[in-house]
Amino acid sequence: MDINAFPELGTINRLRVEAHSDHGLILASSEGKEVLLPNRYVTDEMKEGDLLEVFLYTDSEDRLVATTERPVAMLGELAIMEVVDTTPHGAFVDWGLPKDLFVPKMFQRGSLKKGDRPLIYVAYDERTHRLVGTQKFEKALQKGARDLKRNQEVDILPYARTELGYKVVVEGRYEGLLFHSEVFGKIELGKRVRGYVKIVRDDGKIDILLRPIGKKSDTLAAKRVLEYLQAHRGMMPLNYKSDPERVGELLGLSRKNFKRALTRLVDEGKIEVKENGTFLKGRGGA
């Protein structure tokens, strides 16, 4: 990464150490714009002429400062952040830096309380020229995901539950929807999981599945069954007669996919299915 021409708020910058001061190191961009790296982040190894990778944000007096630490989310990114304090004007959330991130009241979906752990998007507030947090980030998500293909594996972040299903952020930048009919286990808001593209709709939004389409789905289901067995001493309290809800709870699979996975693994000689559960071959119960 080349040295930055100008310091960029909210991102990782590469800047040169220009000089020492009483308050820390003076860092400069290639165009001579200077930023302070406070003493708390300075090490004995740092010397003039070094290139440092630092994150830039503003201090309590709205001055641009550098840190060698990394927030849980940078400008344009999402993360779960805990509310550590509230005021009549908004809430402060912990984003991994000494100065907490402010979430103005107008950017909250409801009234945030201390201890809440909402999903927060880091944005630039043009009115104050500061980084702020917001729960209202849908407009910042991109539409028309032309780079995504049907059945492609993607990273998804569920952030809201609706009547239709779960709103999700796809690959950190697209808006998607995971329908309730496609969910066979517990979904935790703010917890990233792997998903698969079902279709990119004409409006640019994406329908998401939790399992791939076709033969790839059967392979994934068989893999989940084996992984569960290996993690639980070769025994699983499920068989062909198990309730769909229980299958979904333990494996996140539909009953149809689960039964096909059992048959496949039995045919391959890897498991045994009995009245009291499913077992790795040679480790069956009574």
Secondary structure, 3 states (H helix, E strand, C coil): CCCCCCCCCCCEEEEEEEEEECCEEEEECCCCCEEEEEHHHCCCCCCCCCEEEEEEEECCCCCEEEECCCCCCCCCCEEECEEEEEECCEEEEECCCCCCEEEEHHHCCCCCCCCCCCEEEEEEECCCCEEEEECCCHHHCECCCCCCCCCCEEEEEEEEECCCEEEEEECCCEEEEEEHHHCCCCCCCCCCEEEEEEEECCCCCEEEECCCCCHHHHHHHHHHHHHHHHHCCCEECCCCCCCHHHHHHHHCCCHHHHHHHHHHHHHCCCEEEECCEEEECCCCCC
